[in-house]
Amino acid sequence: MFRLFSQTRRCLQVKRALQRQEWPLRPAHLTAATQQASFSTVSVEHLSRSDSWPKDVGILALEVYFPSQYVEQVELEKYDGVEAGKYTLGLGQKQMGFCSAHEDINSLCLTVVQRLVERSRLSWDSIGRLEVGTETIIDKSKAVKTVLMQLFQDSGNTDVEGIDTTNACYGGTASLFNSVDWVESSSWDGRYAMVVCGDIAVYATGNARPTGGAGAVAMLVGPEAPLVLERGVRGTHMEHVYDFYKPDLASEYPMVDGKLSIQCYLRALDQCYSVYRKKIQSQWQKVGVDKPFTLEDFQFMIFHTPFCKLVQKSVGRMMLNDFLAAPNPDTQSGLYKGLQAFRYSAQQLAGSRIGAFSYGSGLAASLFSMRVSQDAAPGSPLDKLVSSLSDLQTRLDARKCVPPEEFAEIMKQREKSHHLVNHTPQGSKDDLFPGTWYLERVDDKHRRQYARRPL
Amino acid sequence: MFRLFSQTRRCLQVKRALQRQEWPLRPAHLTAATQQASFSTVSVEHLSRSDSWPKDVGILALEVYFPSQYVEQVELEKYDGVEAGKYTLGLGQKQMGFCSAHEDINSLCLTVVQRLVERSRLSWDSIGRLEVGTETIIDKSKAVKTVLMQLFQDSGNTDVEGIDTTNACYGGTASLFNSVDWVESSSWDGRYAMVVCGDIAVYATGNARPTGGAGAVAMLVGPEAPLVLERGVRGTHMEHVYDFYKPDLASEYPMVDGKLSIQCYLRALDQCYSVYRKKIQSQWQKVGVDKPFTLEDFQFMIFHTPFCKLVQKSVGRMMLNDFLAAPNPDTQSGLYKGLQAFRYSAQQLAGSRIGAFSYGSGLAASLFSMRVSQDAAPGSPLDKLVSSLSDLQTRLDARKCVPPEEFAEIMKQREKSHHLVNHTPQGSKDDLFPGTWYLERVDDKHRRQYARRPL
């Protein structure tokens, strides 16, 4: 999650087990069968539920996983022989996490899902939907979701809907939308949905390499959430472009047209913001509020971050949009006036609106918003969520700093071993965080076996 | 769509332009903003809609595309040097469609989507969601959906949600569920959803090759449909298995453990049917109907068809399940008694329940059901849908029969050219059906350009 004008990349994290009671599982109201004339069977008819969609559907809990090692971007500048500041000032990057050969997209997702379930004290059969958004494809057919079903095995729960969704960095957003729709639809059976977003982003040596990263996030979705997806306002923009894509299926590296991709990102932001504004203003007008929506109406903004500098540019871009859309803009003092509103600390989220811009090359983009619940009292869902994410810095600091030479060597190893069969990943597993799943072995038929580091 | 005990694979087809008036677009009821205390902005609150979910959400129209050439399985038996009847009797296969080098997953989906829009006389901006289910991955990042956005370009409609979904043959089913959920959720903006299922299934020479195929289906999803997805009853089974998967990303061919895959398919059928029965019986009990659900309660069944023989076995399997679940089964005459009920012609669908079993290796499977609308009068949505699908045989007969030698040669060409850059597919395009999109060129940066045969 990114505060506006935040200079560094900030991530969400989980501090402690949520220690929450399980939310009561409310069965969907499944009712009213009537006899049918033409056949012997009995038909199924849903009666209207007493209230239409469940209240406040959104994110109940979050878990974040990132690899235990990183490389300093300032060291990478020296190693790559580029001018000082190219990565750190030019791109706004500071440190880059990366995976060793022991980790792949399956192990990342295994880890983050198990952690969320364990720390939230969920039972495996309380989950009725699980889906994965990723562009880290190591099998063209078998979904990461099916690999995650190993975790459910002892519970006997196999009635878990949802599967993998892909388009560059947008898959996770599409999965979140799908899960929220599911909870609001007649398909909902009263259980939780879980959305997993994971990727290992690595680039060939060159300009794009310092914009890599790796990690996974799992989100628990259901009603009465502290982070509620606002209804009927999201703006989407999709287009056919070759700005970033992965046509060389045997390689982990993408094809990147960096300049085009930045143009696409900003164009998508313009379009999504325009549609979002139009929809929310239309809602406001229906209840007699006639004012333009501006950046001031978001208290926080989250941006997809190809690199940190682009996020700062994006804020300026949205203000430019406001300016262009305003009938009589105050060019003297109005344009920057609202920025004070963003100077909250994390605990002051209650009641705010968080805008979120998601971009996936190719391209698919959406701007949507979340409303934070008003209740921030100790023990409230919001308090629990915020507390669970408060030790991010400690966890980031616990990572091992790896020199660029070693990083480059590990990248070479990954290139070589990426699709080997009869293969056991080399090197020590000691650096993996406790509770991390890792790739143990790929057998002669490409079947992957995973194991877990002790907690 | 498969009738029970149907000996041959039957597909849905479109006979003529639906000539339907566009369904009225009903905007979602977006309402009620209230002032918020802590921030300057206005919040968004949906009031309950007057009736909860839209009525009868399901499939409004269908379009089917298959390639214009096929190989006779009886000829393939001779060419492969296997015993006569191995493919035709043993697997129940008759003819196998396949693509030339001019077609890829993008061109297949371009064709089927444009045909559905043109024949249904839809405007491109009447579509608010479009998603693709496929396991034919030619780019690990860029979704087929983004390629389809080319078709929307002139309309200016880029606010189209949905993206690609993958797990073997299950992706299309997941997409259909997602789209139906979307229409029932607060995300729905009153426009249509479109679901595209497409794949090119080719196998290395050997046992699995005769089970290949290629095609695409586009479905228009919305309320007041002639094929309504029944609510709250679907049974899902997901599991981690390596029965069929595609870990060799550079190859079009999968890894297949055929024997294991059949076991998995039947186990998934057992599980899904068990969950489905439990859910529907629970609904019936709530309205005082206390009887077991049996195969007799489906008037038609659709099965995922790895090969035709397995579908016939599956019906027996479901009857076995009924038998095992029955408290006092009539072993004398009851077991096969209900089968007469399935001997309807296609026009007698009205009011029936169609069961559908979807299986994707890896594995993900669901059993769900559709209720057919009661109104079958001339001009009714059901009548239009059925009419639009009535010339399948004519269209199948219009395909070109290709001898196995030529088929094998085309497969070899595909292997060689599968991921070439700076490449123009070879051979004549004259055999493509009118209105078919095809791959024109892959440039030096893997970017794909498509063109369309005149209508």
Chai-1 contact restraints between the chains, C-beta under 6 A:
chainA,res_idxA,chainB,res_idxB,connection_type,confidence,min_distance_angstrom,max_distance_angstrom,comment,restraint_id
A,A28,B,G232,contact,1.0,0.0,6.0,A-B,restraint_1
A,L30,B,G232,contact,1.0,0.0,6.0,A-B,restraint_2
A,L30,B,Q283,contact,1.0,0.0,6.0,A-B,restraint_3
A,T31,B,K286,contact,1.0,0.0,6.0,A-B,restraint_4
A,A32,B,V287,contact,1.0,0.0,6.0,A-B,restraint_5
A,A33,B,Q283,contact,1.0,0.0,6.0,A-B,restraint_6
A,A33,B,W284,contact,1.0,0.0,6.0,A-B,restraint_7
A,A33,B,V287,contact,1.0,0.0,6.0,A-B,restraint_8
A,A33,B,V289,contact,1.0,0.0,6.0,A-B,restraint_9
A,S38,B,G351,contact,1.0,0.0,6.0,A-B,restraint_10
A,F39,B,Q299,contact,1.0,0.0,6.0,A-B,restraint_11
A,F39,B,S352,contact,1.0,0.0,6.0,A-B,restraint_12
A,S40,B,E296,contact,1.0,0.0,6.0,A-B,restraint_13
A,T41,B,D297,contact,1.0,0.0,6.0,A-B,restraint_14
A,T41,B,R353,contact,1.0,0.0,6.0,A-B,restraint_15
A,V42,B,W284,contact,1.0,0.0,6.0,A-B,restraint_16
A,V42,B,V289,contact,1.0,0.0,6.0,A-B,restraint_17
A,V44,B,E230,contact,1.0,0.0,6.0,A-B,restraint_18
A,V44,B,V233,contact,1.0,0.0,6.0,A-B,restraint_19
A,V44,B,Q283,contact,1.0,0.0,6.0,A-B,restraint_20
A,H46,B,R231,contact,1.0,0.0,6.0,A-B,restraint_21
A,S48,B,D51,contact,1.0,0.0,6.0,A-B,restraint_22
A,S48,B,S52,contact,1.0,0.0,6.0,A-B,restraint_23
A,R49,B,S52,contact,1.0,0.0,6.0,A-B,restraint_24
A,D51,B,S48,contact,1.0,0.0,6.0,A-B,restraint_25
A,S52,B,S48,contact,1.0,0.0,6.0,A-B,restraint_26
A,S52,B,R49,contact,1.0,0.0,6.0,A-B,restraint_27
A,S52,B,S52,contact,1.0,0.0,6.0,A-B,restraint_28
A,W53,B,S186,contact,1.0,0.0,6.0,A-B,restraint_29
A,E135,B,S141,contact,1.0,0.0,6.0,A-B,restraint_30
A,I137,B,K140,contact,1.0,0.0,6.0,A-B,restraint_31
A,D139,B,Y245,contact,1.0,0.0,6.0,A-B,restraint_32
A,D139,B,K246,contact,1.0,0.0,6.0,A-B,restraint_33
A,D139,B,P247,contact,1.0,0.0,6.0,A-B,restraint_34
A,K140,B,I137,contact,1.0,0.0,6.0,A-B,restraint_35
A,K140,B,K246,contact,1.0,0.0,6.0,A-B,restraint_36
A,S141,B,E135,contact,1.0,0.0,6.0,A-B,restraint_37
A,S141,B,A168,contact,1.0,0.0,6.0,A-B,restraint_38
A,S141,B,Y245,contact,1.0,0.0,6.0,A-B,restraint_39
A,S141,B,K246,contact,1.0,0.0,6.0,A-B,restraint_40
A,K142,B,Y245,contact,1.0,0.0,6.0,A-B,restraint_41
A,K142,B,G362,contact,1.0,0.0,6.0,A-B,restraint_42
A,A143,B,N167,contact,1.0,0.0,6.0,A-B,restraint_43
A,T146,B,H240,contact,1.0,0.0,6.0,A-B,restraint_44
A,T146,B,G362,contact,1.0,0.0,6.0,A-B,restraint_45
A,V147,B,H240,contact,1.0,0.0,6.0,A-B,restraint_46
A,M149,B,M238,contact,1.0,0.0,6.0,A-B,restraint_47
A,M149,B,E239,contact,1.0,0.0,6.0,A-B,restraint_48
A,M149,B,H240,contact,1.0,0.0,6.0,A-B,restraint_49
A,Q150,B,H240,contact,1.0,0.0,6.0,A-B,restraint_50
A,T158,B,H237,contact,1.0,0.0,6.0,A-B,restraint_51
A,T158,B,M238,contact,1.0,0.0,6.0,A-B,restraint_52
A,T158,B,E239,contact,1.0,0.0,6.0,A-B,restraint_53
A,D159,B,T236,contact,1.0,0.0,6.0,A-B,restraint_54
A,D159,B,V275,contact,1.0,0.0,6.0,A-B,restraint_55
A,V160,B,M238,contact,1.0,0.0,6.0,A-B,restraint_56
A,E161,B,T236,contact,1.0,0.0,6.0,A-B,restraint_57
A,I163,B,T165,contact,1.0,0.0,6.0,A-B,restraint_58
A,I163,B,N167,contact,1.0,0.0,6.0,A-B,restraint_59
A,I163,B,A174,contact,1.0,0.0,6.0,A-B,restraint_60
A,I163,B,A364,contact,1.0,0.0,6.0,A-B,restraint_61
A,D164,B,T166,contact,1.0,0.0,6.0,A-B,restraint_62
A,T165,B,I163,contact,1.0,0.0,6.0,A-B,restraint_63
A,T165,B,T165,contact,1.0,0.0,6.0,A-B,restraint_64
A,T166,B,D164,contact,1.0,0.0,6.0,A-B,restraint_65
A,N167,B,A143,contact,1.0,0.0,6.0,A-B,restraint_66
A,N167,B,I163,contact,1.0,0.0,6.0,A-B,restraint_67
A,A168,B,S141,contact,1.0,0.0,6.0,A-B,restraint_68
A,A174,B,I163,contact,1.0,0.0,6.0,A-B,restraint_69
A,N178,B,N178,contact,1.0,0.0,6.0,A-B,restraint_70
A,D181,B,D181,contact,1.0,0.0,6.0,A-B,restraint_71
A,D181,B,W182,contact,1.0,0.0,6.0,A-B,restraint_72
A,D181,B,S185,contact,1.0,0.0,6.0,A-B,restraint_73
A,D181,B,S187,contact,1.0,0.0,6.0,A-B,restraint_74
A,W182,B,D181,contact,1.0,0.0,6.0,A-B,restraint_75
A,E184,B,S185,contact,1.0,0.0,6.0,A-B,restraint_76
A,E184,B,S186,contact,1.0,0.0,6.0,A-B,restraint_77
A,S185,B,D181,contact,1.0,0.0,6.0,A-B,restraint_78
A,S185,B,E184,contact,1.0,0.0,6.0,A-B,restraint_79
A,S185,B,S185,contact,1.0,0.0,6.0,A-B,restraint_80
A,S186,B,W53,contact,1.0,0.0,6.0,A-B,restraint_81
A,S186,B,E184,contact,1.0,0.0,6.0,A-B,restraint_82
A,S186,B,R231,contact,1.0,0.0,6.0,A-B,restraint_83
A,S186,B,G232,contact,1.0,0.0,6.0,A-B,restraint_84
A,S187,B,D181,contact,1.0,0.0,6.0,A-B,restraint_85
A,E230,B,V44,contact,1.0,0.0,6.0,A-B,restraint_86
A,R231,B,H46,contact,1.0,0.0,6.0,A-B,restraint_87
A,R231,B,S186,contact,1.0,0.0,6.0,A-B,restraint_88
A,G232,B,A28,contact,1.0,0.0,6.0,A-B,restraint_89
A,G232,B,L30,contact,1.0,0.0,6.0,A-B,restraint_90
A,G232,B,S186,contact,1.0,0.0,6.0,A-B,restraint_91
A,V233,B,V44,contact,1.0,0.0,6.0,A-B,restraint_92
A,T236,B,D159,contact,1.0,0.0,6.0,A-B,restraint_93
A,T236,B,E161,contact,1.0,0.0,6.0,A-B,restraint_94
A,H237,B,T158,contact,1.0,0.0,6.0,A-B,restraint_95
A,M238,B,M149,contact,1.0,0.0,6.0,A-B,restraint_96
A,M238,B,T158,contact,1.0,0.0,6.0,A-B,restraint_97
A,M238,B,V160,contact,1.0,0.0,6.0,A-B,restraint_98
A,E239,B,M149,contact,1.0,0.0,6.0,A-B,restraint_99
A,E239,B,T158,contact,1.0,0.0,6.0,A-B,restraint_100
A,H240,B,T146,contact,1.0,0.0,6.0,A-B,restraint_101
A,H240,B,V147,contact,1.0,0.0,6.0,A-B,restraint_102
A,H240,B,M149,contact,1.0,0.0,6.0,A-B,restraint_103
A,H240,B,Q150,contact,1.0,0.0,6.0,A-B,restraint_104
A,Y242,B,R447,contact,1.0,0.0,6.0,A-B,restraint_105
A,Y245,B,D139,contact,1.0,0.0,6.0,A-B,restraint_106
A,Y245,B,S141,contact,1.0,0.0,6.0,A-B,restraint_107
A,Y245,B,K142,contact,1.0,0.0,6.0,A-B,restraint_108
A,K246,B,D139,contact,1.0,0.0,6.0,A-B,restraint_109
A,K246,B,K140,contact,1.0,0.0,6.0,A-B,restraint_110
A,K246,B,S141,contact,1.0,0.0,6.0,A-B,restraint_111
A,P247,B,D139,contact,1.0,0.0,6.0,A-B,restraint_112
A,P247,B,H446,contact,1.0,0.0,6.0,A-B,restraint_113
A,L249,B,L249,contact,1.0,0.0,6.0,A-B,restraint_114
A,L249,B,A250,contact,1.0,0.0,6.0,A-B,restraint_115
A,A250,B,L249,contact,1.0,0.0,6.0,A-B,restraint_116
A,A250,B,A250,contact,1.0,0.0,6.0,A-B,restraint_117
A,V275,B,D159,contact,1.0,0.0,6.0,A-B,restraint_118
A,Q283,B,L30,contact,1.0,0.0,6.0,A-B,restraint_119
A,Q283,B,A33,contact,1.0,0.0,6.0,A-B,restraint_120
A,Q283,B,V44,contact,1.0,0.0,6.0,A-B,restraint_121
A,W284,B,A33,contact,1.0,0.0,6.0,A-B,restraint_122
A,W284,B,V42,contact,1.0,0.0,6.0,A-B,restraint_123
A,K286,B,T31,contact,1.0,0.0,6.0,A-B,restraint_124
A,V287,B,A32,contact,1.0,0.0,6.0,A-B,restraint_125
A,V287,B,A33,contact,1.0,0.0,6.0,A-B,restraint_126
A,V289,B,A33,contact,1.0,0.0,6.0,A-B,restraint_127
A,V289,B,V42,contact,1.0,0.0,6.0,A-B,restraint_128
A,E296,B,S40,contact,1.0,0.0,6.0,A-B,restraint_129
A,D297,B,T41,contact,1.0,0.0,6.0,A-B,restraint_130
A,Q299,B,F39,contact,1.0,0.0,6.0,A-B,restraint_131
A,G351,B,S38,contact,1.0,0.0,6.0,A-B,restraint_132
A,S352,B,F39,contact,1.0,0.0,6.0,A-B,restraint_133
A,R353,B,T41,contact,1.0,0.0,6.0,A-B,restraint_134
A,G362,B,K142,contact,1.0,0.0,6.0,A-B,restraint_135
A,G362,B,T146,contact,1.0,0.0,6.0,A-B,restraint_136
A,A364,B,I163,contact,1.0,0.0,6.0,A-B,restraint_137
A,H446,B,P247,contact,1.0,0.0,6.0,A-B,restraint_138
A,R447,B,Y242,contact,1.0,0.0,6.0,A-B,restraint_139
